[in-house]
Amino acid sequence: MCHTMIRKYNVAGPRYTSYPTVPYWDNAAFSLKKWKENLKRSFEESNEKEGISLYIHLPFCESMCTFCGCNKRITKRHDVEDPYITSVIKEWLMYCDLFGRRPLIRELHLGGGTPTFFSPENLEKLIRGILRKSNVAPDAEFSFEGHPNNTTKEHLKALYNLGFRRVSYGVQDYDKKVQTAINRVQPFENVKRATEEAREIGYTSIGHDIIFGLPFQTEEAVTDTILKTKELMPDRLAFYSYAHVPWIKGNGQRGFKDEDLPGPEQKRNQYENGKKLLAEVGYAEIGMDHFALKTDSLHKAMTNGTLHRNFMGYTTSGSQLMIGLGVSSIGDSWYAFGQNVKSLEEYHHLVKNNIFPIYRGHVLSEEDCIIRKHILNLMCRFRTSWSEDELYFPQIKDILVKLQEMETDGLIEIDTNEIRISEKGRPFVRNVCMAFDMLLQRNKPETQLFSMTV
């Protein structure tokens, strides 16, 4: 890719797992009462028709990975598991009481932290506690994130027996120097074992996460990681840029110096070479930073137009309502977002006292809802249109003016009522979305809030 383009468009920008993005939520206008009202509205509209998505955050890790920006609690004490499960199940029962009838679960995902920090028995206890008050859709998709070093055959069997068919493993990079810098040392043999055991048990979608732009990472290291990945042929891959945001409190990104990181042009070369290798092996590009074999459900969702994006990343169905359970989880009613408290102690205290542990959120305006649809279209389909009245809004003309330079550079094509992102422009999809982001345009941040787009 042309280095001029990288220098030109490499700016700080959101990854758009939501719109509005979290820094632009109007917390002052948000309340727990409004959150509950919007939840009930969305539940009534969507439960029978499509069901709901459920994200459960399991925050514990035995050691700190210094590339990670997630909310986690580092501990080697496993007596934290049982009280946490009790709180999560209780939080879920509070939502069930609010809805007044049994929810239909379409998607369930365990994220972290390290979900496989928990014993197989405790994960089973958690899921059975959730399902006791729920119905499960016939085509439900249950998934979890596994650490290759501690995901055992017992973990895989226990979750498989509860309906899980997808697992994603955090690989990051196989280079020893990189692994040491990010404090995530895991031999290829561990990933191979965890992948093959999942296949033997019957998991139908196995994913690997690979990151480029890590400290001390070279093009050769990324190539080697992808060639090793080729040996295992996971069904899908997340191949994404390391988001360097050390200013976010408590995320642990202080284990190396800024100068240890590859520059923007090196990062983009790592990506372009990796993407080429993946295409040669048979992986198709899905949205932004994701790849899948044609047999995987993610590829099928892209083909049939049901690909969706939310706080869980890319998903195969666009359920209107997503409930987030556990510390720091974010829920999405389509009309509003709500995030749980980030302190483990406060989370336990609130749930114990039958108080929803939501501490901030945003109720979407009519304009927010329209822009959200455009950004989802761009992120999931690389195109959007305003030919229908419900997707038109007055600022479209201003947006087209902002995008003229990207059109001149061959990154997008603009028709009367449509924008299409070209093959050349796909790495800059975040930049296109930023032109639609009215809240960002009206109130540009004085300090850096987001990672770089390249």
Buried (B, 14 or more C-beta within 10 A) or exposed (E): BEEEBBEBBBEBBBBBBBBBBBEBBBEEEBEBEBBBBBBBBBBEBBBEEBBBBBBBBBBBBBEBBBBBBBBBBEBEEEEBBEEBBBBBBBBBBBBBEEBEEEBBBBBBBBBBBBBBBBBBEBBBBBBEBBBEBBEBBEEBBBBBBBBBBBBBBEBBBBBBEBBBBBBBBBBBBBBEEBBBBBBBEBEBEBBBBBBEBBBEBEBEBBBBBBBBBBBBBBBEBBBBBBEBBBEBBBBBBBBBBBBBBBEEEEBBBEBBEEEEBBEBBBBBBBBBBBBEBBEEBEBBBBBBBBBBBEEBBBBBBBEEEBBBBBBBBBBBBBBBBBBBBBBBBBBBBBBBBBBBBBBBEBBBBBBEEEEBBBBBBBBBBEBBBBBBBBBBBBBBBBBBBBEEEEBEBEBBEEBEEBBEEBBEBEBBBBEEEEBBBBEBBBBBBBBBBBBBBBBBBEEEEEEEBBBBBB
